Amino acid sequence: MLTVNQDTVRPIFPFTAIVGQEEMKLALILNVIDPKIGGVMIMGDRGTGKSTTIRAIADLLPEISVVANDLFNSHPSDIDLMSDHIKECVEKNEVLETSFIKVPMVDLPLGATEDRLCGTIDIEKALTDGVKSFEPGLLAKANRGILYVDEVNLLDDHLVDILLDSAASGWNTVEREGISIRHPARFVLVGSGNPEEGELRPQLLDRFGMHAEIKTVKDPILRVRIVEQRSKFDQNPKLCLEENKDSQELLKNQILLAQEKLSSVIIDYELRVKISEVCSDLDVDGLRGDIVANRASKAFAAYQGRNNVTVDDIRTVITLCLRHRLRKDPLESIDSGEKVRKTFDKIFSDYVV
């Protein structure tokens, strides 16, 4: 058995040490609290810490309980997060050995094929031995974790379709020559890209729950702080991790408490109607915007330790949920995020802040 020396494991920059980019950090935290929000698309300039922040949130999260030696990180007690084989074992009352692992963080390379993403079935073995032999892909490894696609706007559209379908359904189905295998594939889908290199098709962009826009920091003082933090980490990672240990632990516990509280959070009917009014006024196609705005508002309320959603909760998240769902008008000069904010203020004007 291969053992890993923890001293040789590459250290990850601590999430709480990241300066600025609050919109991106909030979107990631809310998706971790409620993965049903549907992932986040992060678009921004080069060198703004997109990849660093995504890896940092995965490293921050507590370990999860899995069935030992299972290819799909199956949950030992939650039926919805089990592979079919583990379900059969549970139905037969077999004793399952469990273990704890870090939340999976899977990178999807740009050159990945469909087989690499979904997994492959060994047809020869199936025909000769009558046994279903499955080689898991990246979707299996990402189950109950985070799947990160850098430069998602450069990824083949059919692969983006597969990713989004799996993220929405929570399952991946592989079919070859009449043989079908499926497994759970519940993950937080995080895509990032540089708008200079092209946009995603609107129908694909709409499938992401949230959309964060990242801009290069202009404030010289803030830029110096960012450089100092990075330099400190590069020179002495252990010291930097130790300095941020308490804040990391505090945030981790806050996320865990929010996950537990989420199911009891309530959003009043009047507020739900107002959210739908905003979506209707902005001419948002479909109902994904309404659904995500409701879920994100509840996740943010839970993150703040409250049982009821407030107008401020909705104000905080609604731009992240709707800005990428607006129809593009080449003659319109107003930024899509600013348009969402103005519409929100108009619809919610009768609420006292």
C-alpha positions as CSV (number, residue, x, y, z in Angstrom):
1,M,0.0,0.0,0.0
2,L,1.3,3.4,-1.0
3,T,1.7,5.8,2.0
4,V,1.8,9.6,1.5
5,N,4.1,11.7,3.7
6,Q,2.0,14.7,4.7
7,D,5.1,16.9,4.8
8,T,5.5,16.4,1.0
9,V,1.8,17.2,0.1
10,R,1.7,20.5,-1.7
11,P,0.1,23.1,0.7
12,I,-3.0,24.9,-0.5
13,F,-3.4,28.7,0.0
14,P,-5.8,29.2,2.8
15,F,-9.3,30.4,1.8
16,T,-9.6,33.0,4.6
17,A,-6.2,34.6,3.5
18,I,-7.6,35.5,0.1
19,V,-8.0,39.3,-0.1
20,G,-10.9,40.8,-2.0
21,Q,-13.0,39.0,-4.6
22,E,-15.9,38.7,-2.2
23,E,-18.5,38.0,-4.9
24,M,-16.6,34.9,-6.0
25,K,-16.0,33.7,-2.5
26,L,-19.6,34.1,-1.5
27,A,-20.9,32.2,-4.6
28,L,-18.6,29.3,-3.8
29,I,-19.6,29.2,-0.1
30,L,-23.3,29.2,-1.0
31,N,-22.9,26.4,-3.5
32,V,-21.1,24.3,-0.8
33,I,-23.9,25.0,1.6
34,D,-26.5,24.0,-1.0
35,P,-25.1,22.1,-4.0
36,K,-28.7,22.2,-5.6
37,I,-28.0,25.9,-6.4
38,G,-26.4,24.5,-9.5
39,G,-22.8,25.5,-9.5
40,V,-21.1,28.7,-10.3
41,M,-19.5,30.3,-13.5
42,I,-16.6,32.6,-12.7
43,M,-15.6,35.0,-15.5
44,G,-12.8,37.4,-15.0
45,D,-9.4,38.7,-16.0
46,R,-6.3,36.5,-16.0
47,G,-4.3,36.4,-12.7
48,T,-7.2,37.3,-10.4
49,G,-7.0,34.2,-8.2
50,K,-9.9,32.2,-9.7
51,S,-8.1,28.8,-9.6
52,T,-6.5,29.5,-6.2
53,T,-9.8,30.4,-4.6
54,I,-11.6,27.3,-6.0
55,R,-8.8,25.0,-4.7
56,A,-8.9,26.8,-1.3
57,I,-12.6,26.2,-0.7
58,A,-12.2,22.5,-1.5
59,D,-9.3,22.2,1.0
60,L,-11.3,24.1,3.7
61,L,-14.2,21.7,3.7
62,P,-14.4,18.9,6.4
63,E,-13.7,15.3,5.5
64,I,-16.7,13.2,4.3
65,S,-17.7,9.7,5.3
66,V,-17.6,7.2,2.4
67,V,-17.9,3.4,1.9
68,A,-14.4,2.1,1.9
69,N,-12.9,1.1,-1.5
70,D,-16.0,2.3,-3.4
71,L,-15.3,3.8,-6.8
72,F,-18.0,6.4,-6.5
73,N,-17.5,7.8,-2.9
74,S,-20.9,6.4,-1.9
75,H,-22.5,7.7,1.3
76,P,-22.8,4.9,3.9
77,S,-26.4,5.8,4.8
78,D,-27.9,8.2,2.3
79,I,-29.6,6.2,-0.5
80,D,-29.5,9.1,-3.0
81,L,-25.7,9.2,-2.7
82,M,-25.1,5.5,-3.1
83,S,-24.1,3.5,-6.2
84,D,-26.4,0.7,-7.2
85,H,-24.0,-2.0,-5.9
86,I,-23.8,-0.4,-2.5
87,K,-27.7,-0.1,-2.4
88,E,-27.9,-3.8,-3.0
89,C,-25.5,-4.4,-0.2
90,V,-27.6,-2.2,2.1
91,E,-30.8,-4.1,1.1
92,K,-29.1,-7.4,2.0
93,N,-28.1,-5.9,5.4
94,E,-24.4,-6.4,4.7
95,V,-22.0,-4.6,7.0
96,L,-20.2,-1.8,5.1
97,E,-16.7,-0.7,6.0
98,T,-16.4,3.1,6.0
99,S,-13.6,5.6,5.9
100,F,-13.2,9.4,5.8
101,I,-11.7,11.3,2.8
102,K,-11.1,14.9,1.9
103,V,-13.8,16.4,-0.3
104,P,-12.9,15.4,-3.8
105,M,-11.5,18.2,-6.0
106,V,-11.4,17.1,-9.6
107,D,-9.9,19.1,-12.5
108,L,-11.3,18.6,-16.0
109,P,-8.5,19.2,-18.5
110,L,-9.5,21.0,-21.8
111,G,-8.4,18.0,-23.9
112,A,-10.5,15.5,-22.1
113,T,-12.6,13.0,-24.1
114,E,-16.1,11.9,-23.4
115,D,-14.8,8.5,-22.2
116,R,-12.4,10.2,-19.8
117,L,-15.3,12.3,-18.4
118,C,-18.0,9.7,-18.2
119,G,-16.1,6.4,-17.9
120,T,-15.9,3.4,-20.2
121,I,-17.5,-0.1,-20.3
122,D,-15.3,-3.0,-21.2
123,I,-17.4,-4.5,-24.1
124,E,-15.1,-7.5,-24.6
125,K,-15.3,-8.6,-21.0
126,A,-19.1,-8.1,-21.0
127,L,-19.5,-10.3,-24.2
128,T,-17.0,-13.0,-23.2
129,D,-17.6,-13.3,-19.4
130,G,-21.1,-11.8,-19.1
131,V,-19.7,-9.3,-16.5
132,K,-20.3,-5.6,-16.5
133,S,-16.8,-4.1,-16.2
134,F,-16.7,-0.3,-15.7
135,E,-13.7,2.0,-15.7
136,P,-14.9,5.1,-13.8
137,G,-14.3,8.6,-15.3
138,L,-13.9,12.0,-13.7
139,L,-17.7,12.3,-13.0
140,A,-17.4,9.3,-10.7
141,K,-14.4,10.7,-8.9
142,A,-16.1,14.0,-8.4
143,N,-19.2,12.6,-6.8
144,R,-19.9,14.4,-3.5
145,G,-17.1,16.9,-4.3
146,I,-16.2,19.7,-6.6
147,L,-15.6,19.5,-10.4
148,Y,-13.6,22.4,-11.7
149,V,-13.4,23.3,-15.4
150,D,-10.8,26.0,-16.1
151,E,-11.4,27.9,-19.4
152,V,-14.9,26.3,-19.6
153,N,-15.7,28.6,-22.5
154,L,-13.1,26.8,-24.6
155,L,-14.4,23.3,-23.8
156,D,-16.4,21.4,-26.5
157,D,-20.1,22.1,-26.2
158,H,-21.1,18.5,-26.1
159,L,-18.9,17.9,-23.0
160,V,-20.4,21.0,-21.3
161,D,-23.8,19.5,-22.1
162,I,-22.8,16.2,-20.4
163,L,-21.4,18.1,-17.4
164,L,-24.5,20.2,-16.9
165,D,-26.9,17.3,-17.4
166,S,-25.0,15.3,-14.7
167,A,-24.8,18.2,-12.3
168,A,-28.6,18.8,-12.7
169,S,-29.7,15.1,-12.4
170,G,-27.1,13.9,-9.9
171,W,-26.5,10.8,-12.1
172,N,-24.2,9.7,-14.9
173,T,-25.4,7.1,-17.3
174,V,-23.0,5.3,-19.7
175,E,-24.4,3.2,-22.5
176,R,-22.4,1.2,-25.0
177,E,-23.6,-1.5,-27.4
178,G,-26.9,-2.1,-25.4
179,I,-25.1,-2.3,-22.0
180,S,-26.0,0.5,-19.5
181,I,-24.3,1.5,-16.3
182,R,-25.2,4.4,-14.1
183,H,-23.8,5.9,-10.9
184,P,-24.3,8.9,-8.7
185,A,-22.6,12.1,-9.8
186,R,-23.5,14.9,-7.4
187,F,-21.0,17.6,-7.4
188,V,-20.6,21.4,-7.3
189,L,-19.8,22.4,-10.8
190,V,-17.4,25.3,-11.0
191,G,-16.4,26.8,-14.3
192,S,-14.0,29.7,-14.9
193,G,-12.9,31.6,-17.9
194,N,-11.6,34.8,-19.4
195,P,-14.3,36.7,-21.4
196,E,-11.6,37.8,-23.9
197,E,-11.4,34.2,-25.0
198,G,-15.1,33.9,-25.9
199,E,-18.4,33.5,-24.2
200,L,-20.4,30.4,-23.4
201,R,-23.6,29.8,-25.4
202,P,-26.6,31.5,-23.6
203,Q,-28.4,28.2,-23.2
204,L,-25.3,26.6,-21.5
205,L,-24.6,29.7,-19.4
206,D,-28.2,29.6,-18.1
207,R,-27.6,26.2,-16.7
208,F,-25.1,27.5,-14.2
209,G,-26.8,28.5,-11.0
210,M,-24.6,31.5,-10.3
211,H,-22.4,33.8,-12.3
212,A,-19.6,35.8,-10.6
213,E,-17.7,38.5,-12.4
214,I,-14.1,39.1,-11.3
215,K,-12.2,42.2,-12.1
216,T,-8.6,43.1,-11.4
217,V,-8.2,45.0,-8.2
218,K,-7.4,48.7,-8.9
219,D,-6.8,50.0,-5.4
220,P,-2.9,50.1,-4.9
221,I,-3.2,49.4,-1.1
222,L,-5.3,46.3,-1.7
223,R,-2.9,45.1,-4.4
224,V,0.0,45.4,-2.0
225,R,-1.9,43.4,0.6
226,I,-2.6,40.7,-2.0
227,V,1.1,40.5,-3.1
228,E,2.3,40.4,0.6
229,Q,-0.1,37.5,1.4
230,R,1.0,35.6,-1.6
231,S,4.7,36.2,-0.9
232,K,4.3,35.2,2.7
233,F,2.7,31.9,1.7
234,D,5.4,31.2,-0.9
235,Q,8.2,31.8,1.5
236,N,6.7,29.9,4.4
237,P,3.5,28.0,3.7
238,K,3.4,26.3,7.2
239,L,3.5,29.7,9.0
240,C,0.8,31.1,6.7
241,L,-1.4,28.1,7.3
242,E,-0.8,28.3,11.1
243,E,-1.7,32.0,11.1
244,N,-5.0,31.4,9.4
245,K,-5.8,28.1,11.2
246,D,-8.4,29.7,13.6
247,S,-10.2,31.7,10.9
248,Q,-10.3,28.6,8.6
249,E,-11.8,26.5,11.5
250,L,-14.3,29.3,12.2
251,L,-15.5,29.4,8.6
252,K,-15.6,25.6,8.3
253,N,-17.9,25.4,11.4
254,Q,-20.1,28.2,10.0
255,I,-20.5,26.3,6.7
256,L,-21.3,23.1,8.7
257,L,-23.9,24.8,10.8
258,A,-25.5,26.4,7.7
259,Q,-25.8,23.0,6.0
260,E,-27.6,21.7,9.1
261,K,-29.9,24.8,9.4
262,L,-30.7,25.0,5.6
263,S,-33.8,22.7,5.7
264,S,-35.4,24.8,8.4
265,V,-35.0,28.2,6.7
266,I,-38.2,29.8,5.5
267,I,-38.8,32.4,2.8
268,D,-42.1,34.3,3.1
269,Y,-44.6,34.0,0.2
270,E,-44.6,37.8,-0.4
271,L,-40.8,37.7,-0.9
272,R,-41.1,34.8,-3.3
273,V,-43.6,36.7,-5.3
274,K,-41.2,39.7,-5.4
275,I,-38.4,37.6,-6.6
276,S,-40.5,36.3,-9.5
277,E,-41.6,39.9,-10.2
278,V,-37.9,40.8,-10.6
279,C,-37.3,37.9,-13.0
280,S,-40.4,38.7,-15.0
281,D,-39.5,42.4,-15.2
282,L,-36.1,41.5,-16.5
283,D,-37.6,39.2,-19.1
284,V,-35.7,36.2,-17.8
285,D,-36.5,33.1,-19.9
286,G,-37.7,30.0,-18.0
287,L,-37.9,29.6,-14.2
288,R,-34.4,28.6,-13.3
289,G,-33.7,32.2,-12.2
290,D,-36.6,32.1,-9.7
291,I,-35.6,28.7,-8.4
292,V,-31.9,29.6,-7.9
293,A,-32.7,33.0,-6.3
294,N,-34.9,31.3,-3.8
295,R,-32.4,28.6,-3.0
296,A,-29.5,31.0,-2.8
297,S,-31.4,33.4,-0.5
298,K,-32.2,30.5,1.9
299,A,-28.5,29.4,1.8
300,F,-27.3,32.9,2.6
301,A,-29.8,33.2,5.5
302,A,-28.6,29.9,6.9
303,Y,-25.0,31.1,6.5
304,Q,-25.9,34.1,8.6
305,G,-27.4,31.8,11.2
306,R,-31.0,32.9,10.6
307,N,-34.2,30.9,10.1
308,N,-36.0,33.5,8.0
309,V,-34.9,35.1,4.7
310,T,-34.8,38.9,4.7
311,V,-34.8,41.4,1.9
312,D,-31.1,42.0,2.4
313,D,-30.4,38.3,1.9
314,I,-32.2,38.5,-1.5
315,R,-30.4,41.7,-2.4
316,T,-27.0,40.1,-1.6
317,V,-27.5,37.1,-3.9
318,I,-29.9,38.1,-6.7
319,T,-27.3,39.7,-9.0
320,L,-25.2,36.5,-8.8
321,C,-28.3,34.4,-9.7
322,L,-29.7,36.5,-12.6
323,R,-27.0,38.6,-14.4
324,H,-26.1,35.8,-16.8
325,R,-29.8,35.1,-17.7
326,L,-30.5,38.5,-19.3
327,R,-30.9,38.7,-23.0
328,K,-28.0,40.5,-24.7
329,D,-28.8,43.8,-26.2
330,P,-25.9,45.3,-28.2
331,L,-27.4,48.8,-28.1
332,E,-27.8,48.7,-24.3
333,S,-24.9,50.4,-22.4
334,I,-26.0,49.4,-18.8
335,D,-24.1,46.5,-17.2
336,S,-26.3,43.4,-16.7
337,G,-25.5,43.3,-13.0
338,E,-26.4,46.9,-12.6
339,K,-29.6,46.3,-14.4
340,V,-30.5,43.5,-12.0
341,R,-29.8,45.8,-9.0
342,K,-31.9,48.6,-10.4
343,T,-34.8,46.3,-11.1
344,F,-34.5,44.8,-7.6
345,D,-34.6,48.3,-6.0
346,K,-37.7,49.2,-8.0
347,I,-39.6,46.0,-7.2
348,F,-38.6,46.0,-3.5
349,S,-39.0,49.8,-3.0
350,D,-41.9,49.4,-0.6
351,Y,-39.8,47.3,1.8
352,V,-38.1,49.3,4.6
353,V,-34.4,48.5,4.6
